[in-house]
Amino acid sequence: TTGLSSDPDSSPMVESVEDNPDGGCHIYRNGYYGSSIDVVEGILEVNIIQMTSIQMTESQAENSLVDFVVTCQGSLPTDVCTVVSDPTCQVSKSMVCDPIAITDECLLTIRRAFEEPGTYCINITLGDDTSQALASALISVNGGESN
């Protein structure tokens, strides 16, 4: 392409020159192109607003369950992924992804199981076809109770 000119009242014009390998001549091509851009809002923000331990009976105490209440701003997500890592958020221990159906307001509760007591880094990612947003938190799980 040798040049790009634009008239503010029309589409941009593209002028290109190609070498013809047989005769050493130049082929000139002129024309207009058009394009459209769709701007989507996407998921702008995710917040973990509450973490609640689910009280289990002693016979159910293999795993500690925690409910995470999550809100978001922007477009509505279609899936949620939760990554549980060590307290430094460096070594991933597990990842769970689920499709979700939110039709009105972005407020959801995510229940996750923890196999043993300890401190964990939680990354919750909400996504749709065009965007993703992440919230992180540290949680201490104490054999069925969380802080």
C-alpha positions, 0 to 999 in steps of 0.5 A: 500500500502506497497511501491512505487518503481520507475525505471526512465526508466519505469512506477512506480510499486505499491506493495500492501498487503491485509489481508485475513480475512479467513486464516490470509494469505497475498495476494500480488499484483504487477503491473504498472500504468500509467497516463497522465496530460493535462496542460491547460493555463487558463485565466491568467489575466483580466483588466478593461481598460475603463469605459464609461457612456452611455448618455441617453435621459431624457425619458430613464433615469430610469437606468444609463448605463455603458460600461466596456471594458475588456481585458484578457490574456491566454485562451479565456473565454466562460462566463462573470459574473458581481457582483455589490456590495456596495463600500466596496465590501462586500454586493452584490447588483446584479449579472449578468452572460452571455455566450460570444463567443470570437474567436480571441482576448480577448477584450470585452465590457460589458454593465451594468445598475445601478438603482440609483446614487452612488458608487459601487464596480464592480467585473468582472469575466471571465471564461471557463471550466478550469479557472476563473480570476477576475478584480475589480474596484470602480465606481461612477455613477451620474444619467447617468454620471460615473467617 
